[in-house]
Amino acid sequence: MKRLRHPIVVSPQEPLVAGGAAEEFEQRVQALFREGYRHVMADLRGVEELDSSGIRALVRGYVTAQRQGGSFKLVGPNPHIRTLLTVAHLDTVFNIYESVDAAEAQAWPWRTLALIGGGAALCLALVWGGLTWPVPLPASSENIAAQETGTSQLPYPFLGLLKLVVAALIGVLVTAMHRPTVPDKPFSRSMEQAQILLCVSGAMMMIIIEGSLARAFGIAGAASIIRFRTPVDDPKDVTILFLLMALGMASGLGAFAVAGVGAAFLCLFLLVLDRLPYRAARPMTVDMVATTREFPLAHVQSVFARHGVVFEPRELSQGEKVKVTYHATVPAEISLEDLSADLMAGGTSGLKSVAWEPAKKIAQ
């Protein structure tokens, strides 16, 4: 699907309330996102009234824009609508502007620029420091002589602290640059912290080992006792953890130049990978309950076919209301929320509910 980067303005001229107007506005906005538009502006200067259905349409537009990496801006809401947004604690969520020209003005992405600038400064500082003040490897004769004569550049504890700080900074940088492949599955806070701590643990292990084979075997034996029970579904995330461990070990060895170059290369390569199209489909299980004993089979099949969903019926339950379970393979670019909305068709499709969940993997 082609991504259209220029913004488009939607200008409703009637109250966004339940009963038709709010639902039509919601469907129009979602249709624009499906057509490839990433930036949508809702010109509310012609809207006099807003109720819960209208707020839901605005929130869904904002959520869809965030999921697709775009924007959803509000233009010119009247004082009454502003009050409703404030009461709903949405005034700080939406970007609200007084005119379309003000909304079209591109704001500087200060957060992204600060991240790129800080990451570049960190990597350059590590490379410069590593080349200017090379730290001897723990088992080298230079390091042993320096410790015996007391001519090392930093006291040993402070040198170890410096290595841990460098590893932590590299972990923070790579974690900030790394984004999940599927937008519907954002990173958990524990996963982000695990990436940073794993980089620090790599540095800590190399500091403790210090070229001692006995210590290396001791740490390997202790690590074998640990069992990680949190599953990591995405192979990319597992690889990032492995690379962070390697960068942490480089920091623990004092190879700051290597760690800086490796961190810079990894961050740039992650940016390149995120720009590549991702077409992997998602296996899902969907339960649909009809409002009557008559299941709208033709409607469901047409919606699936229109969105390129490969489906297979798995279970049929007969009763006062018919329930059908499908195994569906959904393209990555299709939002489950949009697909559910098309299946429900505003309550006119004959479906009472649509529930999605990831398909369970069959144990080999």
C-alpha positions in Angstrom: 0.0 0.0 0.0 1.4 3.4 -1.0 2.0 5.8 1.8 0.8 9.4 1.2 2.9 11.8 3.2 1.0 15.0 2.5 -1.8 15.8 5.0 -5.5 15.6 4.1 -8.2 17.7 5.8 -11.6 16.3 6.8 -14.2 19.0 7.5 -17.5 17.8 8.9 -20.2 20.4 8.9 -22.7 18.8 11.3 -22.7 17.7 15.0 -20.6 14.6 15.5 -23.2 12.7 17.6 -24.6 9.1 17.6 -27.1 8.2 15.0 -25.1 8.6 11.8 -22.9 11.6 11.7 -20.2 10.4 14.2 -20.2 6.9 12.6 -19.9 8.3 9.1 -17.0 10.6 10.2 -15.2 7.6 11.9 -15.6 5.5 8.8 -14.4 8.3 6.5 -11.2 8.8 8.6 -10.4 5.1 8.8 -10.9 4.8 5.0 -8.3 7.6 4.5 -5.8 5.7 6.6 -6.5 2.5 4.6 -6.0 4.4 1.4 -2.5 5.2 2.5 -2.8 8.7 4.1 -0.6 9.0 7.2 -1.5 12.6 8.3 -5.1 13.5 8.7 -6.5 16.8 10.1 -10.0 17.0 11.5 -11.3 20.6 10.8 -13.9 21.0 13.6 -14.8 24.6 12.9 -18.1 23.5 11.4 -19.0 21.1 14.3 -21.2 22.6 17.0 -21.8 19.5 19.2 -19.9 16.4 20.2 -21.0 13.4 22.2 -19.4 10.1 23.3 -19.6 8.7 19.8 -17.9 11.7 18.3 -15.1 11.4 20.9 -14.7 7.7 20.1 -14.3 8.6 16.4 -11.6 11.2 17.3 -9.8 8.8 19.6 -9.9 6.0 17.1 -8.4 8.3 14.4 -5.6 9.3 16.8 -4.8 5.6 17.7 -4.8 4.5 14.0 -2.4 7.4 13.2 -0.1 6.5 16.0 0.0 2.9 15.0 0.9 3.8 11.4 3.5 6.4 12.4 1.4 9.3 11.2 -0.5 12.1 12.9 -4.1 13.1 13.6 -4.7 16.8 14.4 -7.7 18.8 15.5 -8.4 22.2 14.1 -10.6 25.0 15.5 -12.8 23.2 18.1 -15.2 25.6 19.8 -15.0 26.2 23.5 -17.8 23.7 24.3 -15.9 20.9 22.5 -12.6 21.9 24.2 -14.3 21.6 27.5 -15.5 18.1 26.7 -12.0 17.1 25.7 -10.6 18.6 28.9 -13.2 16.7 31.0 -12.2 13.5 29.2 -8.5 14.3 29.8 -7.9 14.3 26.1 -6.8 17.9 25.7 -3.2 16.8 26.4 -3.5 13.8 24.0 -4.6 15.6 20.8 -2.6 18.2 19.0 -5.1 21.1 18.7 -4.6 24.1 16.4 -6.5 27.2 15.6 -6.1 27.1 11.8 -5.3 24.6 9.1 -2.2 26.6 8.2 -0.9 26.2 11.8 -1.6 22.5 11.7 0.2 22.1 8.4 3.3 23.7 9.7 5.8 21.0 10.4 7.1 21.0 13.9 10.7 20.0 14.5 11.0 16.5 15.9 13.1 17.6 18.8 12.9 14.3 20.6 14.2 12.4 17.6 16.9 15.0 16.9 18.0 14.8 20.5 18.2 11.0 20.4 20.2 11.1 17.1 22.5 13.8 18.4 23.1 12.2 21.8 23.7 8.8 20.2 26.2 10.3 17.7 28.0 12.2 20.5 28.2 9.1 22.6 29.6 6.9 19.9 32.1 9.6 18.8 33.2 10.1 22.4 33.8 6.4 22.8 35.8 6.1 19.7 37.9 9.1 20.5 38.4 8.0 24.1 39.3 4.5 23.1 41.9 5.7 20.6 43.3 8.4 22.8 43.4 6.5 26.1 43.5 2.8 25.2 42.7 0.5 28.1 44.9 -2.6 28.2 43.1 -5.9 28.2 42.8 -7.4 31.7 45.3 -10.3 31.1 47.9 -8.2 29.2 51.4 -7.7 30.5 50.9 -3.9 30.3 47.9 -4.0 32.6 49.6 -6.2 35.1 52.7 -4.0 35.1 50.5 -0.9 35.5 48.7 -2.4 38.5 52.0 -3.4 40.1 53.6 0.0 39.7 50.5 2.0 40.3 50.7 3.9 37.0 47.3 3.0 35.6 45.3 5.9 34.4 42.3 5.3 36.7 42.1 3.4 40.0 40.8 -0.1 39.3 37.3 0.4 40.9 36.7 3.6 39.0 37.8 2.0 35.8 35.3 -0.8 36.4 32.6 1.8 37.1 33.4 3.6 33.9 33.0 0.4 31.9 29.6 -0.2 33.5 28.4 3.3 32.8 29.5 3.0 29.1 27.6 -0.3 28.8 24.5 1.2 30.4 24.6 4.2 28.0 25.0 1.9 25.0 22.1 -0.2 26.2 19.9 2.8 26.6 20.8 4.1 23.1 20.2 0.8 21.3 16.9 0.2 23.2 15.7 3.7 22.2 16.5 3.0 18.6 15.0 -0.4 18.5 11.3 -0.6 17.8 9.1 -3.7 17.6 8.4 -5.0 14.1 4.6 -5.3 14.6 3.0 -2.0 15.7 0.1 -3.9 17.4 2.6 -5.4 19.9 4.6 -2.6 21.5 7.5 -3.2 23.8 6.8 -3.8 27.5 8.8 -1.9 30.1 10.4 -5.1 31.4 11.7 -5.9 27.9 13.3 -2.5 27.6 14.9 -2.8 31.0 16.1 -6.3 30.2 17.9 -5.1 27.1 19.8 -2.4 29.1 20.6 -4.7 32.0 21.8 -7.5 29.7 24.3 -5.0 28.2 25.5 -4.1 31.7 25.7 -7.7 32.7 28.0 -8.4 29.7 30.4 -5.7 31.0 30.1 -6.9 34.5 31.1 -10.5 33.5 34.1 -9.4 31.6 35.2 -7.2 34.6 34.9 -10.1 37.0 36.6 -12.6 34.7 39.7 -10.5 34.0 41.3 -13.1 31.9 40.9 -15.8 34.5 39.8 -19.2 33.0 38.6 -20.3 36.4 36.3 -17.3 36.8 35.0 -17.8 33.3 33.9 -21.3 34.1 32.5 -20.2 37.4 30.3 -17.6 35.7 29.3 -20.1 33.0 28.2 -22.5 35.7 26.2 -19.9 37.6 24.5 -18.7 34.4 23.4 -22.3 33.6 21.3 -22.2 36.8 19.3 -19.2 35.6 16.1 -20.0 33.7 14.4 -17.3 31.7 10.7 -18.1 31.5 9.6 -15.0 29.5 9.0 -16.0 25.9 10.5 -13.8 23.1 8.4 -14.3 20.0 10.3 -12.1 17.6 13.7 -13.5 16.4 14.8 -9.9 15.9 14.4 -9.2 19.6 16.5 -12.2 20.5 19.2 -11.1 18.1 19.2 -7.6 19.7 19.7 -9.1 23.1 22.7 -11.1 21.8 24.2 -8.1 20.2 23.7 -6.0 23.3 25.5 -8.7 25.3 28.4 -8.5 22.9 28.6 -4.7 23.2 28.5 -4.9 26.9 31.4 -7.4 26.9 33.4 -5.0 24.7 32.8 -2.3 27.2 33.9 -4.6 30.0 37.1 -5.3 28.2 37.8 -1.6 27.9 37.5 -1.7 24.1 35.5 1.6 24.1 36.4 2.3 20.4 35.0 -1.0 19.3 31.9 -0.6 21.5 31.3 2.9 20.1 31.7 1.8 16.5 29.5 -1.3 17.1 26.8 0.7 18.8 26.8 3.3 15.9 26.6 0.6 13.3 23.8 -1.3 15.1 21.7 1.8 15.5 22.1 2.8 11.8 21.4 -0.7 10.7 18.2 -0.8 12.8 17.1 2.4 11.1 17.6 0.7 7.7 15.8 -2.4 8.7 12.8 -0.4 10.0 12.5 1.3 6.6 12.3 -2.0 4.8 8.8 -3.3 4.0 7.6 -5.9 6.5 5.1 -8.3 4.9 5.0 -11.2 7.4 1.4 -12.1 8.1 -0.1 -12.8 11.5 -1.8 -16.1 12.3 -4.9 -15.3 14.3 -8.0 -17.0 15.7 -11.2 -15.0 15.5 -14.5 -15.8 17.2 -17.6 -14.3 15.6 -21.1 -14.4 17.2 -24.1 -13.7 15.0 -27.1 -11.7 16.3 -29.5 -14.5 15.2 -29.4 -18.1 14.2 -28.5 -17.0 10.6 -24.7 -16.4 10.2 -23.7 -13.7 7.6 -21.3 -16.0 5.8 -21.3 -14.1 2.5 -20.5 -10.8 4.3 -17.6 -12.3 6.3 -16.1 -13.9 3.3 -16.3 -10.7 1.2 -14.6 -8.7 4.0 -11.8 -11.2 4.3 -11.3 -11.4 0.6 -11.2 -7.6 0.3 -8.5 -7.3 2.9 -6.4 -10.3 1.6 -7.1 -12.4 4.7 -6.6 -16.2 4.2 -9.2 -17.9 6.4 -10.4 -21.3 7.3 -13.4 -22.2 9.5 -12.5 -24.3 12.5 -15.5 -24.6 14.7 -19.3 -24.0 14.5 -21.6 -23.7 17.6 -25.3 -23.8 17.1 -27.8 -22.3 19.6 -29.9 -19.3 20.0 -27.0 -17.5 18.3 -24.5 -19.0 15.9 -20.8 -18.8 16.8 -18.1 -19.5 14.2 -14.4 -19.7 14.9 -12.0 -19.0 12.0 -8.3 -19.5 11.7 -7.2 -16.4 9.7 -3.8 -15.2 8.4 -3.9 -11.4 8.5 -1.4 -9.3 6.5 0.8 -7.2 8.7 -0.3 -3.9 7.3 -4.0 -4.6 8.1 -5.2 -3.3 11.5 -7.3 -5.7 13.5 -9.4 -2.8 14.7 -10.2 -1.7 11.1 -10.9 -5.3 10.1 -13.3 -5.7 13.0 -15.1 -2.5 12.1 -15.6 -3.7 8.6 -16.9 -7.0 9.8 -19.4 -5.3 12.2 -20.3 -2.7 9.6 -21.8 -0.4 12.2 -24.1 -3.1 13.6 -25.8 -3.8 10.3 -23.8 -6.9 9.3 -25.6 -9.4 11.5 -22.6 -9.9 13.8 -22.9 -9.3 17.5 -19.2 -9.6 18.4 -15.8 -10.2 16.9 -12.9 -11.3 19.1 -9.3 -11.8 18.0 -6.4 -13.6 19.6 -3.0 -14.9 18.4 -3.2 -18.5 17.1 -1.7 -20.9 19.5 1.4 -22.7 18.3 1.2 -26.4 18.0 3.9 -28.2 20.0 6.2 -30.3 17.9 
